[in-house]
């Protein structure tokens, strides 16, 4: 599952590919908790085991998308 996080007053997005099997609903709940202040920091672990922390008060937006395997890329007839 791909996640893109926009951070307030930062031009670049944080882009992560989370481990397969990540629960999207649980992730949405954690993001909501960080944005509303229930949790001060949103902690995420990517598929390589790297840990990323984003201060909840700095989150501008979060996009949760499909994993790379589900994307269609290329040219050709449908």
Secondary structure, 3 states (H helix, E strand, C coil): CEEEEEECCCCCEEEEEECCCCCHHHHHHHHHHHHHCCCCEEEEEECCCCEEEEEHHHEEEEEEECCHHHCCCCCCCC
